[in-house]
């Protein structure tokens, strides 16, 4: 399958910047907050729900706490 948005002369010029911004945002959340699942690990559904062409993750309950400095 040919995807003209990510390769060749027609590649999106902001793709790399957008990926870098998303990485920095995710890392800053992980540095500032502690994420813990409310559901025990054995009971987590890791399969996801398939709808159409994409996979939609199952809803999860997560406890978020500020990290101590």
Beta strands, then each sheet from edge to edge (+ up, - down):
strand 1: 33-37
strand 2: 49-51
strand 3: 54-56
strand 4: 62-66
sheet 1: 1+ 4-
sheet 2: 2+ 3-
end
